[in-house]
Each structure stands twice: as C-alpha cells, then as structure tokens.
C-alpha cells in the first residue's frame, strides 16, 4: 500500500490579521521565525513567519500563517 501524501490548506495572514491569500501544498508547515517564499501569491515574495496555527481534521488539514515581508526586517 502506498502511503497517502498529506496536503495542507494554507491561509496566509499579514501582521494585522488580514487574509492575504490561500494555497494548497504538501510542504511541511514552517516554524515561527522561518523565512519562506510566497511568490505563489500575487505581490508577495520572501516573508518571515510570525506565527503558525494548525487545525487538523480527518478531512482537511488547515495551517494559518501570520507573516510579514522579509525585507522589512532590521539588521541588528
């Protein structure tokens, strides 16, 4: 038996909590602090993950990401 590849429904929100887009992927969810590529969403590129919330059910695995553009990061 071939194991089923797990799909995640991603909901991406900005720092204010506004939804900026959604997508489906088999990628493992990122962790807080990761820099990820969101070029699959219009007008977005690299972002820093500020928070990750996962809601797993038998039918749908939803991951909510709170992000901010990576280029706004300050260098210490």
C-alpha positions in Angstrom: 0.0 0.0 0.0 1.3 3.4 -0.9 1.0 6.0 1.9 -1.1 9.0 1.0 0.7 12.3 0.7 -0.7 14.7 3.2 -2.0 18.0 1.8 -2.3 21.2 3.8 -4.6 24.1 3.1 -2.6 27.2 3.9 -4.3 30.5 5.0 -1.8 33.4 5.0 -2.4 36.5 7.1 -0.5 39.7 7.4 0.6 41.3 10.7 -2.8 42.9 11.2 -4.6 39.5 10.7 -6.0 40.3 7.3 -6.0 37.3 4.9 -3.6 37.9 2.0 -4.1 34.6 0.3 -4.6 30.9 0.4 -2.9 27.9 -1.3 -2.7 24.1 -1.0 0.6 22.3 -0.6 2.3 19.1 0.5 5.1 21.1 2.1 5.7 20.6 5.8 4.4 23.6 7.7 7.1 26.2 8.6 8.0 27.2 12.1 7.9 30.7 13.7 11.0 32.7 12.6 11.4 30.8 9.3 11.8 32.8 6.1 9.6 31.3 3.3 8.9 32.1 -0.3 5.3 33.1 -1.0 5.8 34.1 -4.7 2.8 31.8 -5.4 0.7 34.6 -4.0 0.3 37.8 -6.1 2.6 40.7 -4.9 4.4 38.6 -2.3 7.9 37.2 -2.2 10.0 36.2 0.9 8.3 36.6 4.2 9.1 35.9 7.9 6.7 33.6 9.7 5.4 35.3 12.8 3.1 32.5 13.9 1.7 29.1 12.9 -1.6 27.7 13.9 -2.6 24.2 12.7 -6.1 22.8 12.6 -6.0 19.1 11.7 -9.2 17.0 11.0 -9.9 13.8 9.2 -11.0 15.7 6.0 -8.9 18.9 6.0 -5.5 20.0 7.4 -5.5 23.8 7.7 -2.4 25.8 8.6 -2.8 29.5 9.3 0.4 31.5 8.9 0.9 35.0 10.2 3.7 36.7 8.2 5.5 39.9 7.4 7.6 40.8 4.4 11.2 39.7 5.0 12.7 42.9 3.6 11.2 44.9 6.4 13.4 43.1 8.9 16.0 45.2 10.7 19.6 44.1 10.9 20.9 44.2 14.4 
